[in-house]
Every structure is written in structure tokens, then in C-alpha cells.
Amino acid sequence: MYTAAFKVLEVLESKDEPVSGEHISRMLGISRSAVWKHVKELNSMGYEISASRKEGYRLTRKSNRLLPYEVHKHLRTSIIGKKMRYFESTPSTTWIGRQLGREGNARKMHGMVIIAEEQTGGIGRLGRSWVSPAGGVWITIVLKPAIPIDRVFMVTMAASVAVARAIRKEFELGALIKWPNDIFIGDRKVAGVLLELSAEADEIHYCLLGLGVNVNIPLGKLDQVKVPVTSISAEMGYDVDRASFLARLLKEFESRYLLIEAGEYEAIAREWKSLSCTIERRVRINTMKATFEGEAIDIDDFGALLIRKDNGKIERVIAGDCIQR
């Protein structure tokens, strides 16, 4: 999405005073009518640019959209997010990722981040709908992991840690991880993680890592969600810089993803446990086959939650709903 319009924007951002159309046209080697066209394009993307025949153009307010241009200003990664696809609205970023995965070379797309301002058909765990209004961070990261297939669950763990750490570092909010893939602030959900795998036998074709974070969303827009939820803006009392937050999130994820590819699985598991709000809690587990209660005591080497039931038996839970007491 890095077009000539952003070259014009760079010129405007570099100046505190108005810049004439003639000056911009000379700097960029384009006509003054092209400058005007690009200014109009920037206005349509949410930037406010004043125009005066006498003084020229002046950037008065930057866009509040999660544009790749804005994210890349803050991005400090080597792989994740270097390539981005941006959509104002889409049924699901994962749906876009599936299309790209089927049509393209997954190895070349490794690290690509698909961003949507809103999702009209977002899907969460177990096929549940995911409410994704404008103001959140709704992304899918396309990955071609160089890890054994039985370790792919670690990608979800690394992503959960990354979301919690990014929220803690950027906003000093005490985000914690609820097994298997939710991020909570206090007793309210603020984010979720979902991993979709395309594989055959032991070969991973690609992974689609979906991340959804309630960032600048009034809680009234989330009232249809059935579980207690919050947003970062609700916790902070004001809207925050989503682009800066996303860049932080991608950096936190990349550093842990590289640990996984280096075989440092224990480091990821240890950090996940340190941020868990599930371990050492009494929980009720609902699976497809049974419902039971007990104390969550640990996770095993494959990400399964270990529950000590009231009769002392240890139950291993791979998938299900975990309700904390």
C-alpha cells in the first residue's frame, strides 16, 4: 500500500510549516496536479491536510487507521510484518490468508501480516463468531514454520505471551493468559489468539496465526459478546496509538517465534506459565465428551492443561472450555 501518496505525506511530515505544491512537485519529480491528487488520496485515508493557495499544504492530523505506512514507522522486526496487506473491511483476515496460502508460495509470504480495520465475519475458537468492529487490532500472520509439526502449538503460546507482554510494556496494564488462548485484564477478556494449520503428514504447508485485540473500542460496541470483555481504551480512559501497539506486538512475537525455531521450547513454556492466570486456579472444564472440575496444576510438553480432579486423578485436557473459579 506504499504509494506515491505516502511520498507526499513524508514531505509534509518533515515540515512544521506549510509546504507549497511547487516545492513538493520539485522534490518528488511529479506535476502539481499529481500533488493535489495525492493529497486528496491521503484525505480519503483519514489524514487531515489543509490547503491554501497562498501557503500550500500542511498536515494537521494523521490518520487513525491502522495503515501499514504508520505501523512501519515503529516496526523493529527482521521478518514479521515486513510485508503487509491492508483491508478496510473483510469477512476475516484468516479467510484472506487461506486464499493467499492456496494461491501463492507460502515460503515467500512467511511473516506477512494481513490487517483489517473491521471484520464482518470474524471466527474465534471452535467456530464461534468473533466481534471485530473498527478500532481493534485484527490481524493474521502467515507463517511457514521450520519446526516439527508436533511443536506447532508453541506458536500459539508464543503469540499469547507476545500479546500479554505488548500490553504490559506499552500500557502498564497487568495482562495475563487464560488457557488455552485468551488474554485477560483482571476478569475481562481483551484479546484472543487462534492458529490454523495447513499440513499433510509431517509437512507443514503454512500456518495462519490470527490475533484479535480490543484496542480503541467503546464497550457498548462489544455488548453482544457473551463473556465479560474490556478494551485497552476502556482501561486507559483514552484512545491509544494502535500503530505503535501493533509494531510492539509484532516485535514481541518475532523474538519468541525465533526462539521456537531455535528449539528453545522450554523458554516459551516458562514465560507462558509466568503469565498464566489459570495455573493454580480451580477450574471447570467442558469438553466434547465430559464436564469436570479440579485444580489446574500445569501444562505438559504439548500444551495440554493438566487438571488434578477432586479424586486425585490427573486429567490431561487438549481442547475445551476452561471456566475459572
C-alpha positions as CSV (number, residue, x, y, z in Angstrom):
1,M,0.0,0.0,0.0
2,Y,3.1,2.2,-0.1
3,T,2.1,4.5,-3.0
4,A,3.3,7.9,-4.3
5,A,0.8,9.5,-1.9
6,F,2.9,8.5,1.0
7,K,5.9,10.1,-0.6
8,V,3.9,13.4,-0.4
9,L,3.0,12.6,3.2
10,E,6.7,12.1,4.1
11,V,7.4,15.6,2.8
12,L,4.5,17.1,4.8
13,E,5.6,15.2,7.9
14,S,9.1,16.6,7.6
15,K,8.0,20.2,7.8
16,D,6.4,22.1,10.7
17,E,5.2,24.9,8.3
18,P,3.0,24.7,5.2
19,V,4.7,23.3,2.0
20,S,3.9,24.7,-1.4
21,G,2.7,22.4,-4.1
22,E,5.5,23.6,-6.3
23,H,8.1,22.6,-3.7
24,I,6.6,19.1,-3.4
25,S,6.4,18.7,-7.1
26,R,10.1,19.6,-7.5
27,M,11.2,17.3,-4.6
28,L,9.3,14.3,-6.0
29,G,9.6,15.0,-9.7
30,I,5.8,15.0,-10.2
31,S,3.3,17.6,-11.5
32,R,1.4,19.9,-9.2
33,S,-1.8,18.3,-10.3
34,A,-0.4,15.0,-9.2
35,V,0.4,16.5,-5.8
36,W,-3.2,17.6,-5.5
37,K,-4.4,14.2,-6.5
38,H,-2.2,12.5,-3.8
39,V,-3.3,15.0,-1.1
40,K,-6.9,14.1,-1.9
41,E,-6.0,10.4,-1.7
42,L,-4.4,11.0,1.7
43,N,-7.5,12.8,2.9
44,S,-9.6,9.8,1.9
45,M,-7.3,7.6,4.1
46,G,-8.1,9.7,7.2
47,Y,-5.3,12.3,7.1
48,E,-6.3,15.9,7.6
49,I,-4.3,18.2,5.2
50,S,-5.1,21.9,5.0
51,A,-4.7,23.5,1.6
52,S,-4.1,27.2,0.9
53,R,-3.3,28.9,-2.4
54,K,-1.1,31.3,-0.6
55,E,0.8,29.0,1.8
56,G,0.4,25.5,0.4
57,Y,-0.3,22.2,2.2
58,R,0.0,21.4,5.8
59,L,-0.6,18.1,7.7
60,T,-2.9,18.9,10.6
61,R,-3.8,15.5,11.8
62,K,-2.5,12.0,11.0
63,S,-4.9,9.1,10.2
64,N,-6.2,7.0,12.9
65,R,-6.4,4.0,10.6
66,L,-4.0,1.0,11.1
67,L,-2.2,1.7,7.8
68,P,1.0,-0.2,7.0
69,Y,2.7,3.1,6.5
70,E,2.0,4.1,10.1
71,V,2.9,0.7,11.5
72,H,6.2,0.6,9.7
73,K,7.3,3.8,11.3
74,H,7.5,2.0,14.6
75,L,8.4,-1.6,13.4
76,R,11.6,-3.1,14.6
77,T,11.5,-6.6,13.2
78,S,13.5,-8.5,10.7
79,I,10.8,-10.8,9.3
80,I,7.4,-10.4,10.8
81,G,5.4,-7.5,9.3
82,K,8.0,-6.6,6.6
83,K,5.2,-7.5,4.2
84,M,1.7,-6.3,4.9
85,R,-1.8,-6.5,3.2
86,Y,-4.4,-3.9,4.4
87,F,-8.2,-4.0,4.1
88,E,-10.7,-1.5,5.3
89,S,-13.3,-4.3,5.7
90,T,-13.2,-8.1,5.1
91,P,-15.1,-11.1,6.4
92,S,-12.0,-12.4,8.0
93,T,-8.2,-11.8,7.8
94,T,-7.9,-15.6,8.1
95,W,-10.1,-16.1,5.1
96,I,-7.7,-13.8,3.2
97,G,-4.8,-15.8,4.5
98,R,-6.3,-19.0,3.3
99,Q,-6.7,-17.6,-0.2
100,L,-3.1,-16.4,-0.3
101,G,-1.9,-19.7,1.1
102,R,-3.7,-21.7,-1.6
103,E,-2.7,-19.4,-4.5
104,G,0.9,-18.4,-3.6
105,N,4.2,-19.6,-2.3
106,A,4.0,-19.8,1.5
107,R,7.7,-19.6,1.9
108,K,7.8,-16.2,0.1
109,M,4.8,-15.0,2.2
110,H,6.4,-16.0,5.5
111,G,5.9,-13.2,8.0
112,M,3.3,-11.4,6.0
113,V,0.7,-9.6,8.2
114,I,-2.9,-9.2,7.0
115,I,-4.6,-6.2,8.6
116,A,-8.3,-5.3,8.6
117,E,-10.0,-2.2,10.1
118,E,-13.0,-4.4,10.7
119,Q,-14.1,-8.0,10.2
120,T,-17.7,-8.7,9.3
121,G,-17.4,-12.5,9.8
122,G,-14.5,-13.0,12.3
123,I,-14.2,-16.5,13.6
124,G,-12.9,-17.5,17.0
125,R,-12.1,-20.8,18.7
126,L,-14.5,-23.7,18.0
127,G,-16.0,-21.8,15.1
128,R,-17.6,-19.1,17.3
129,S,-18.1,-15.7,15.9
130,W,-15.6,-13.0,16.9
131,V,-17.0,-9.5,17.1
132,S,-14.5,-7.3,15.3
133,P,-15.6,-3.7,15.0
134,A,-13.4,-0.8,13.8
135,G,-10.9,0.3,16.4
136,G,-9.4,-3.0,17.2
137,V,-6.3,-4.9,16.0
138,W,-7.5,-7.7,13.7
139,I,-4.6,-9.4,12.0
140,T,-3.5,-12.7,10.6
141,I,0.2,-13.6,10.3
142,V,1.2,-16.0,7.5
143,L,4.0,-18.4,8.7
144,K,6.0,-21.2,7.2
145,P,7.4,-22.6,10.4
146,A,10.7,-24.5,10.3
147,I,9.7,-26.7,13.3
148,P,8.4,-30.2,13.9
149,I,4.7,-30.5,13.4
150,D,4.2,-31.7,17.0
151,R,5.6,-28.3,18.2
152,V,3.3,-26.1,16.2
153,F,1.2,-25.4,19.4
154,M,4.2,-23.4,20.6
155,V,3.4,-20.8,18.0
156,T,0.1,-20.1,19.8
157,M,1.9,-20.0,23.2
158,A,4.4,-17.5,21.8
159,A,1.7,-15.3,20.4
160,S,-0.2,-15.3,23.7
161,V,2.9,-14.3,25.5
162,A,3.6,-11.6,22.9
163,V,0.1,-10.1,23.3
164,A,0.3,-10.0,27.1
165,R,3.9,-8.6,27.1
166,A,3.0,-5.9,24.5
167,I,0.0,-4.8,26.5
168,R,2.1,-4.7,29.7
169,K,5.0,-2.8,28.2
170,E,3.0,-0.4,26.1
171,F,0.3,0.5,28.6
172,E,1.5,-0.9,32.0
173,L,-1.7,-3.0,32.3
174,G,-1.5,-6.3,34.0
175,A,-2.5,-8.6,31.1
176,L,-2.4,-12.4,31.8
177,I,-3.0,-15.5,29.8
178,K,-6.1,-17.7,30.3
179,W,-5.7,-21.2,28.9
180,P,-5.9,-22.0,26.1
181,N,-5.6,-18.8,24.0
182,D,-7.2,-15.8,25.7
183,I,-5.7,-12.6,27.2
184,F,-7.4,-11.1,30.2
185,I,-7.0,-7.8,32.1
186,G,-8.5,-8.5,35.5
187,D,-11.5,-10.7,35.0
188,R,-12.3,-9.4,31.5
189,K,-11.1,-10.7,28.1
190,V,-9.2,-8.2,26.0
191,A,-7.7,-10.4,23.3
192,G,-7.6,-13.8,21.7
193,V,-5.3,-16.0,19.6
194,L,-6.2,-18.7,17.0
195,L,-3.9,-20.8,14.9
196,E,-5.0,-22.6,11.7
197,L,-2.7,-25.2,10.2
198,S,-2.4,-26.5,6.7
199,A,-0.4,-29.7,6.7
200,E,0.0,-33.1,5.2
201,A,1.5,-35.9,7.1
202,D,4.5,-34.3,8.8
203,E,4.9,-31.4,6.4
204,I,3.6,-28.0,7.4
205,H,2.4,-26.1,4.3
206,Y,1.7,-23.0,6.2
207,C,0.1,-21.6,9.4
208,L,-2.3,-18.7,9.8
209,L,-1.9,-17.0,13.2
210,G,-5.0,-14.9,14.0
211,L,-4.7,-12.2,16.6
212,G,-7.6,-10.1,17.8
213,V,-7.2,-7.3,20.4
214,N,-9.9,-4.9,21.6
215,V,-7.9,-1.7,21.5
216,N,-9.9,1.6,20.8
217,I,-13.4,0.1,21.1
218,P,-16.1,1.5,23.4
219,L,-17.5,-1.3,25.5
220,G,-21.0,-0.6,24.1
221,K,-19.8,-2.0,20.8
222,L,-19.0,-5.3,22.5
223,D,-22.2,-5.8,24.4
224,Q,-23.2,-8.7,22.2
225,V,-20.2,-10.7,23.4
226,K,-21.4,-13.3,25.9
227,V,-18.3,-13.3,28.1
228,P,-17.1,-10.3,30.2
229,V,-14.8,-8.2,27.9
230,T,-12.8,-5.0,28.1
231,S,-10.7,-2.9,25.7
232,I,-7.4,-1.1,26.1
233,S,-9.1,2.3,25.7
234,A,-11.6,1.4,28.3
235,E,-8.8,0.5,30.7
236,M,-6.7,3.6,29.9
237,G,-9.5,6.1,29.7
238,Y,-8.5,7.3,26.3
239,D,-7.8,6.1,22.7
240,V,-4.2,4.8,22.2
241,D,-1.9,4.7,19.2
242,R,-2.8,1.4,17.5
243,A,0.1,1.5,15.0
244,S,2.7,1.8,17.8
245,F,1.0,-1.0,19.7
246,L,0.8,-3.3,16.7
247,A,4.5,-2.7,16.0
248,R,5.3,-3.6,19.6
249,L,3.2,-6.7,19.4
250,L,4.9,-7.9,16.2
251,K,8.3,-7.4,17.7
252,E,7.4,-9.3,20.9
253,F,6.1,-12.2,18.8
254,E,9.1,-12.3,16.4
255,S,11.6,-12.5,19.3
256,R,9.7,-15.6,20.7
257,Y,9.0,-17.2,17.4
258,L,12.7,-17.2,16.7
259,L,13.3,-18.9,20.0
260,I,10.9,-21.7,18.9
261,E,12.7,-22.1,15.6
262,A,15.9,-22.4,17.6
263,G,14.4,-25.2,19.7
264,E,14.2,-23.1,22.8
265,Y,10.8,-24.6,23.7
266,E,11.3,-24.5,27.5
267,A,11.9,-20.8,27.5
268,I,8.5,-20.2,25.8
269,A,6.7,-22.6,28.2
270,R,8.3,-21.0,31.2
271,E,7.3,-17.5,30.2
272,W,3.8,-18.6,29.4
273,K,3.4,-20.2,32.8
274,S,4.7,-17.0,34.5
275,L,1.9,-15.0,32.8
276,S,-0.8,-17.6,33.3
277,C,-3.9,-16.8,35.3
278,T,-5.1,-20.4,35.0
279,I,-2.3,-22.4,36.7
280,E,-3.1,-23.0,40.4
281,R,-6.7,-22.0,39.9
282,R,-9.8,-24.1,40.4
283,V,-11.5,-24.6,37.1
284,R,-14.4,-26.3,35.4
285,I,-13.6,-28.0,32.1
286,N,-16.2,-28.6,29.4
287,T,-15.1,-30.9,26.6
288,M,-17.0,-32.6,23.8
289,K,-17.2,-35.8,26.0
290,A,-17.3,-34.6,29.6
291,T,-17.5,-31.8,32.2
292,F,-15.5,-31.9,35.4
293,E,-13.8,-29.7,38.0
294,G,-10.4,-29.6,39.6
295,E,-7.2,-27.6,40.1
296,A,-5.2,-26.6,37.1
297,I,-1.7,-27.6,38.1
298,D,0.5,-27.3,34.9
299,I,0.7,-27.6,31.2
300,D,2.6,-30.5,29.6
301,D,5.2,-30.6,26.9
302,F,2.5,-30.4,24.2
303,G,0.4,-27.5,25.7
304,A,-2.3,-29.7,27.3
305,L,-3.7,-28.4,30.6
306,L,-3.2,-30.8,33.5
307,I,-6.1,-30.9,36.0
308,R,-5.9,-32.6,39.4
309,K,-9.5,-33.7,39.9
310,D,-11.1,-33.9,43.3
311,N,-10.4,-37.7,43.4
312,G,-6.7,-37.0,42.9
313,K,-6.6,-38.2,39.3
314,I,-4.7,-36.1,36.9
315,E,-6.6,-35.3,33.7
316,R,-5.0,-34.1,30.5
317,V,-7.0,-31.6,28.5
318,I,-6.1,-30.9,24.9
319,A,-9.1,-28.8,23.9
320,G,-12.2,-27.5,25.6
321,D,-13.6,-24.6,27.5
322,C,-11.9,-23.6,30.8
323,I,-14.1,-21.7,33.3
324,Q,-12.0,-20.3,36.2
325,R,-13.5,-20.3,39.7
